[in-house]
């Protein structure tokens, strides 16, 4: 019995000695790093009165009336583009596009307006960056002021959580800006 008792005491003493060491420190909080591949641009020119360059990583779907969808399945998001002919209704089209952008103000923390002008191609418009838990993270419109009007919106297929979708939103906002910069009327 004394041998068993001595062995137990030695075992407990070893545990205490082995357990002594550096004080444990909490690990710093880590953030999920999402990175996306560099955009590979392709030109698009269908039977519509406009064309542009877009990220070929998107799946392009052409709908009726020159409506387009650039689907990004890996990001669970899409850019929806619509075309309207200007027929003495430019003010109405501008009002509708601006109204659509500001419908998100209820959930948005901020909406940044960025005017766009390309005099050489006669492309004038506005880019809206929507920050916060809004349904759409970006909106835009472009026009030549006489014949053509194009609007676009970025949506994700998930409940908006700005912190989670922010990296994807920034990536797709760059794609939208590229569309605006390269858009040409036919």
Protein Blocks (a to p, Z undefined) as FASTA:
>chain_A
ZZmmmmmmmmmmmmmmmmgccddddddddddddddddddddddddfbfbdcdddfkbccd
ddehhiacdddfknopaddddddddehilmmmmmmmmmmmmmmmmmpmbdcddddddfkn
opacdddddedjdfbfbdcdddehlmgccddddddfbdcdfklmmmmmmmmmmmmmmmmm
mgccZZ
